[in-house]
Amino acid sequence: MDHAADAHDFLAYVQASPTPRHCVAETVRRLEDAGFVSGEPAGAADAGFSARAGSLLAWRRNGAGPVRVVTAHTDSPNLRVKPQPDTRGAGLHQLGVEVYGGVLLNSWLDRDLGLAGHVVLRGSDGIETRLVTIDRPVLRVPQLAIHLDREINTKGLHLNKQQHMKPVWGIAGDDDERSLAELLGAEIDVDPSAILAFELMTFDVVPPALWGWQEEFIASPRIDNQLSCWAATTALANTDAPGTQVIALFDHEEVGSTSATGADSGLLADALGELVGASPAEDSLCISADCAHATHPNYADRHDPEHQIALNGGPVIKINANERYATTPMGHALFADACERADVPHQVFVNRTDLACGSTVGPITAARTGLETVDVGAPQLAMHSARETTGSSDPGFLQAALSAAFQAP
């Protein structure tokens, strides 16, 4: 296991994936390099993929054997541009934004922000969709100076999503009528009037990096949950095992998964029906791969004292009695066995009983597929920050565990 190589490969993956659609495009590129072909599950390809907007299904079929599925999600909390975004205040151009998902708002202040997403435009051959990446600092949400908020360090920072999160992008003179549409048109070399609609979101343009005295850690945007997308993609590309292996990367997990391309759609269940029929083998398994809370050294009291989670401690099996996680005892056992076969340590997480628990796509896909399920994830700090932290060994550990799970004993 080459942890350094895995860490650097993950950094390259997340750098190429500022939005769900970019994440899918990078995944497609890697799968094609591994010999996978685009198609539908009912088609002839034994190693194929089907991409739809910000979601993707990929599979490898190799005769009789169990079905092993890994699910993850491509989206992350961020600031998304409103349909009519142009606004100004105090002589500055600003953009109206809407908060997507459970954002740690303060983490987006005073950051170098770019814009990425896709635009739908009227082209020479009809309506077309084009990916957009403006990978340079064009936006910033400046924080209020402490001199104008003297009690911030005693009473805390209070941010209003409508009033305080609008990024600044330029000086607005009296006769300056520039708009986002004009800026976009210049970036993608089209007349602004050809732009019919868009989905654009902000992202931190500072590249992900290794940090720590001995580079023990990774600082990166979108660890939740593009780390799992990377690990699932890499594991599938390198698998050669009997049975059927599937990865399902869904959009919209951070806002509930109820969409045409979310986990609460029929994408996975329909694909499994076409790939293996109605009766998967008895030892089939669905691994819901998201992320897990490492124990924070400054807030250790927010964690259950008997379930402390360490960075670089291996994948975390997540359990919740109220079905916020979908781990079953058999799912737990099958994944723990995979970790043992891969020589990968694993950890077990239970939330403090008096704190609300997050959730994943695991319960949704378990209900839709009926498969034994385990919820797992790499440990991380600062979940839902614009820049999160995980251990530099954790990408490799998760990828190796998923690879072993695909190789059912």
PyMOL commands that set and color helices and strands:
alter all, ss='L'
color gray80, all
select helices_A, chain A and resi 3-15+20-33+105-108+146-148+152-155+180-188+192-194+223-237+253-255+267-276+300-302+329-341+362-369+394-406
alter helices_A, ss='H'
color red, helices_A
select strands_A, chain A and resi 37-38+47-52+55-62+67-73+78-89+92-100+113-123+126-139+168-171+195-204+209-211+217-220+243-250+285-293+316-318+347-349+373-381+388-391
alter strands_A, ss='S'
color yellow, strands_A
deselect
rebuild
show_as cartoon
